[in-house]
Amino acid sequence: MPAPIGQPSPVSPVIPSTPVVPAATVREAERLLKRAGFNPGTVDGKSSPALEKALAAFQDAWGLPASGQPDARTMNKLRQTGARIASHRDRDAYVSVGQQSKGIAVIERRLKTLGYDVGKADGVYSRETFEAVKAFKADQRDIKNGAGALGQHGREVLRREVAALAHAPQRRRLDPTKAQKALDTRTARRAAVRHQSGEVGFGEGARGMSVANVQKHLKAAGFDPQHTDGVFDERTKGALMAFQRRAGLEPSGRVDPRTWKHLKTSFILSSHAASPAQARGEHSAEVKQSEALLKKLGFNPGKVDGVFDARTEAAVKAYEKKHHLAQDGKISARQLAQMKKVASTTGGVTVTNEMRRLAANGRAVALSMGGYSGLGLCATGVSRAIERTMGIKVWGNGNQIDNNLPRSQFRQVNLSLAEALKIPGLVLTWERTSSRLGSIYGHTAITTGDGRSSTSDFVESNTLGTGGRTGFKVFLPLP
């Protein structure tokens, strides 16, 4: 039936046709997406929701319209990205824009920990990730390449920087000055300012002397912001947030009164080595000297690095226990003076763990043989203790054993009996003693380190008090 006169004929809507993408192009896109770490589903040259999702993620990473279609511009980026990946395959851990992986997700989390903005931390290396890497590299003096891609060296530096934040806040010992005290007061005032927005203190974007002071305190606490230039940048914010977490504070990234109260203590303003007392958490040249002193005295503080950590504290407590002091694990000025005095009486000998084992084995052998009564078998007891400790047999009687100690493992040292008895694990010999047998065979023993006793086939409680012995020699086990 014809339409009524004067009315237009109905027109069918024009539906734009989606261009048909050749199967070969789809298959190429699928292969390249897989190479870049995206999941397009089965590589079969057919369009699918999985393919569209993978293409959209890739396009978003490059800042292209996220159409989910393999248009010419997208294919060009896919080919470039694929060629880049192929050139680095099996050679290094190089990653850049347009890739996705679990490793990239780790990189993004680490960058965020340091304060850099990576956008969505989803394991996709996007333009935001690229810019964050550039900013990170610009802050690192140990990275010369300033590009936004990341290779093996950059990854290792990033890992190391994040790992360096995994500790309790530390403290540094500095000489007190009026200028520093005034600057701390100024920083405290700025931290207490309440702004119209309701925020308290200062954070990212702030500048000035107080910011530089905070940066120096962060560095002293072991949370290095990389700069002390008075500019509160993203790295400073990241360092502050790491400090706040480790100090049990809310990681706001702002310096408020509570944060400053904790951060201020990272400076120990004192011109004295141990006043206030050195304690766990201090990182200073003074602690390093104390660690070296503990090691010389035979107590193991771990690495001599100036960090008063759990091992340093344990060594201090062991020293305090041996010398009948209150075991608080701290080194006061009085205790430091005593440690130096004890060290000065050891003739410069550094006590090793092997010497301590030799002293312990000497006592164990003595108690298994004569206990506290001599049997005339002193050389046997000493030889057994040396074999238990060092795995070597030493023959001879009391005045022969000194000649039979292997010089590759023992060295004669010039110490008095009183000095030697304060050091554990030394081998003592005498050419003659006042007894009939001793006048023929001499005597030998191992020091316990308590300043009085020694061991052989029995424990001699007061070696210093015995008389009539001549031809005294001291031998030090070598490390």
C-alpha positions, 0 to 999 in steps of 0.5 A, a space after each residue: 500500500 503506498 504511503 499517504 500523500 505528503 508523508 515521507 517514506 520510512 528510511 531504514 537506519 544506517 548501521 556502520 559496519 565494523 571493518 573485518 580484520 584479516 585472520 592473519 592480522 588477528 593471529 599476529 596480534 595474539 602472538 605479539 600480545 602473548 610475547 608481551 605478557 598479555 593473555 589474548 586467549 587461544 591463538 587462532 586468528 579469531 576475535 574474542 572477548 579475551 583478545 579485546 580485553 588484552 588489546 585494550 590493556 595494551 592500548 591503555 599502557 601506551 596511551 592509545 584509545 582502548 578500543 580493543 581492536 587491532 587497528 593499524 596504530 595498535 599493530 605498529 606498537 605491538 610490532 615495536 614492542 615485540 621486536 624490543 622484547 625479542 632483542 632482550 630475550 635470554 639476555 637481561 631482565 629489561 622491561 618497558 612500556 607495553 609489557 605485563 608480568 608478575 615481575 613488573 607488579 613487584 617493580 611497581 610495588 617497590 616504586 610505590 614503597 619509595 614514594 613514586 606514583 606508578 598509577 595502577 599497580 597492576 603488573 602492566 608497564 604503563 606510561 605512568 610506570 615509565 615516568 616513575 622509573 625515570 624519577 627513581 633513576 634521577 634520584 639514584 647516584 648509582 644509576 647513570 641511565 636515565 631512561 624510563 625502562 628498567 634492566 637488571 642493574 636498575 632492578 637490583 638497585 630498586 630491590 636494595 633501596 626498598 630492603 634498606 627500609 626494613 629495619 627499626 628507626 636508628 639514631 646517629 650521635 652528633 655534636 650538639 650545636 646551638 644552630 641544630 637546637 634552634 633548627 629543631 625548635 623551628 621544625 617543631 613549630 612548623 609541624 604543629 601548624 594547623 592549616 585551613 584545610 584541617 591538615 596539620 604540619 607539612 608534607 609533599 610540596 613543602 620547602 625550606 630549612 625545616 624540610 632539609 632538617 627532616 630529610 637529615 633526620 630521616 637519613 640518620 634514622 636509616 630512611 634515606 630520602 636521597 636529597 637533603 635540599 629542602 624540597 619535600 618531594 615524592 622520595 622524601 614522602 616515601 622515606 617518611 612513610 616508611 619511617 612512620 610504619 616502622 615507628 608504629 605511626 600512621 603512614 600519613 607522609 606528613 610531619 605532624 607533632 607526633 611524627 616529629 617527636 619520634 623523628 627528632 630522636 634520630 639525632 643523639 646530640 652529645 659530644 660523648 661516646 657513651 653518654 647517653 649510653 650506646 644502645 640498640 638502634 644507634 648507628 655511629 662511629 662510636 658504636 663501631 669502636 665499641 664493636 671492635 672492642 667487644 670482638 677483641 675481648 672475645 665477644 661476637 657483636 656480628 659485623 663491625 659496622 657501627 650498627 647497634 643491633 640484636 647481635 651487638 646487644 647480645 655481645 654486650 650482655 655476654 660481657 656484662 654477665 662475665 664481669 658481673 654487671 647489670 645485664 641491660 645490653 647497653 654501654 654506658 660511659 662507665 662500662 666503656 671505660 671498664 671495657 677499655 681497661 680490660 682490653 688493655 690488660 690482654 696484651 693486644 690479644 683478640 679472643 676468638 671463638 676457637 679459643 673459647 671452645 678450647 677453654 671449654 673443652 679444657 675444663 670438660 676434659 679436666 672434670 672427666 679426668 681428675 676433677 679438682 685433683 691432679 693426676 700427673 697427666 697434665 700433658 694428656 689433658 691438654 692434648 685431649 682438649 686441643 684434639 677435641 677443638 682443633 682436630 690435631 694431636 700434640 705429643 710430649 710431656 709438660 716441658 716438651 709440648 711447647 716444642 710440639 705445638 704446630 707453629 702454623 696453628 700456635 704462636 708464642 706471645 709475651 704475656 705475664 701469667 696474670 695477663 694470660 689468665 684473663 684470656 681464655 684458650 691460651 696454652 701455658 707451659 712451664 719447664 719445671 715445677 717444685 714437685 719431684 715429677 714436675 722438676 723432670 716433666 714440667 707442667 702445661 695447662 689451658 687458661 679459662 679466662 677468669 683471671 685465676 684458674 687453668 685446666 689440664 688433667 684437673 681444674 687448678 682453681 688458683 694458678 696465679 697463687 702457685 709457686 716454684 714454677 720456672 721457664 714459663 711460656 704462653 702460646 696463642 691459637 691462631 685463627 
